[in-house]
Amino acid sequence: MEVRIKMSAVETSEQYDYDGTYKLGEQPVHPVVLDALKGVDSQLHPGDIILDLGSGPGRLSHEAPTVNAYFIAIDGDPEAVRQYNESASSRGSSDRAHHGDIRQLEQTLSQTGVDRRRLRGAVFHRVLHVLDPQEQVDVLKQTRRALRPNSTIIVTSAADDDHKAQALRARGLYSPDAVNNCAPVMSGLPEETTFFGVHFADEKHLKNLAKSSHLRLRNQSVRRIRERSGYSDATNSYIFAEFQTPGRLFYAKEKLLDSTVRRVRRRP
Ligand SMILES: C[S@@+](CC[C@H](N)C(=O)[O-])C[C@H]1O[C@@H](n2cnc3c(N)ncnc32)[C@H](O)[C@@H]1O
């Protein structure tokens, strides 16, 4: 029997086994991601914030300690959040995780009481692909609105040459435009009947995401990287890219447009 797990904030805990997988220190973060983070961090001022969205138990906080900024993390799994905060506190780090759904980023951020004027970067490391393409655009738009102008968003999303995509293709189960259930081709899963959803991307998808979310894509940044899976010895393939939020003028125009639309809507 297949158990379909929807990726809501409370239910992600059933998909990721944080007691058995994703142990901090056992899975190095790819150097390309670490370098990108260093680049962002070096441009920030003490007290600035980088969002770690879908953080898990805090690999980035653990392995990419920031110098000038700190991480505010959001994850839908309470156990991941607990492990994140325990580890950060034990290292004397100011990084903090909050429980929430990244699809409701704006709401989650207001609940955390974070100083939004300090939000100057965001990372989606191995998480955006759990969302369907329209949700990805939606989350990126919310992230753009939350961040200051000219901030960087680092994305690592499952790529279409990943071993799971290839295994699904071989079985005639692969869909390029939707979230695929990879559970049947993932032997390392604790519960083989789980719905393990992944949307596989190519370079064109990342370009389209940038366009639809009104972000600039640093074209030179787009590349394929490989990182070990959290479940087995397999190596996963990801597309890495850096997005940039637009300048002040765009935000001013967007604000003006929003308030005009609201005024028109209020008219009897
Ligand atoms: C593959 S893990 C990656 C964790 C971490 N970024 C890393 O690379 O080590 C994906 C994480 O995203 C979280 N997640 C998935 N969907 C989410 C959602 N809608 N809201 C918040 N967190 C979510 C899961 O709970 C899980 O911890």
The ligand as an SDF file (V2000), in Angstrom:
LIG
                    3D

 27 29  0  0  0  0  0  0  0  0999 V2000
   16.8020   16.7690    1.8580 C   0  0  0  0  0  0  0  0  0  0  0  0
   16.5480   17.6370    3.3420 S   0  0  0  0  0  0  0  0  0  0  0  0
   17.8220   18.8960    3.1760 C   0  0  0  0  0  0  0  0  0  0  0  0
   18.2490   19.4540    4.5030 C   0  0  0  0  0  0  0  0  0  0  0  0
   19.3810   20.4640    4.4210 C   0  0  0  0  0  0  0  0  0  0  0  0
   19.0610   21.6190    3.6210 N   0  0  0  0  0  0  0  0  0  0  0  0
   20.6480   19.8080    3.9450 C   0  0  0  0  0  0  0  0  0  0  0  0
   21.0050   19.9380    2.7720 O   0  0  0  0  0  0  0  0  0  0  0  0
   21.2720   19.1300    4.7470 O   0  0  0  0  0  0  0  0  0  0  0  0
   15.0560   18.5870    3.0190 C   0  0  0  0  0  0  0  0  0  0  0  0
   14.5120   19.3040    4.2390 C   0  0  0  0  0  0  0  0  0  0  0  0
   13.4760   20.1800    3.8370 O   0  0  0  0  0  0  0  0  0  0  0  0
   12.4150   20.1360    4.8020 C   0  0  0  0  0  0  0  0  0  0  0  0
   11.1690   20.5170    4.1180 N   0  0  0  0  0  0  0  0  0  0  0  0
   10.5680   19.9110    3.0710 C   0  0  0  0  0  0  0  0  0  0  0  0
    9.4560   20.5680    2.7250 N   0  0  0  0  0  0  0  0  0  0  0  0
    9.3360   21.6090    3.5560 C   0  0  0  0  0  0  0  0  0  0  0  0
    8.3920   22.6640    3.7020 C   0  0  0  0  0  0  0  0  0  0  0  0
    7.3250   22.7730    2.8880 N   0  0  0  0  0  0  0  0  0  0  0  0
    8.5960   23.5690    4.6890 N   0  0  0  0  0  0  0  0  0  0  0  0
    9.6670   23.4820    5.5130 C   0  0  0  0  0  0  0  0  0  0  0  0
   10.5900   22.5180    5.4170 N   0  0  0  0  0  0  0  0  0  0  0  0
   10.4360   21.5870    4.4590 C   0  0  0  0  0  0  0  0  0  0  0  0
   12.4070   18.7190    5.3110 C   0  0  0  0  0  0  0  0  0  0  0  0
   11.8210   18.6260    6.5980 O   0  0  0  0  0  0  0  0  0  0  0  0
   13.9030   18.4020    5.3080 C   0  0  0  0  0  0  0  0  0  0  0  0
   14.4860   18.6900    6.5430 O   0  0  0  0  0  0  0  0  0  0  0  0
  1  2  1  0
  2  3  1  0
  2 10  1  0
  3  4  1  0
  4  5  1  0
  5  6  1  0
  5  7  1  0
  7  8  2  0
  7  9  1  0
 10 11  1  0
 11 12  1  0
 11 26  1  0
 12 13  1  0
 13 14  1  0
 13 24  1  0
 14 15  1  0
 14 23  1  0
 15 16  2  0
 16 17  1  0
 17 18  1  0
 17 23  2  0
 18 19  1  0
 18 20  2  0
 20 21  1  0
 21 22  2  0
 22 23  1  0
 24 25  1  0
 24 26  1  0
 26 27  1  0
M  CHG  2   2   1   9  -1
M  END
$$$$
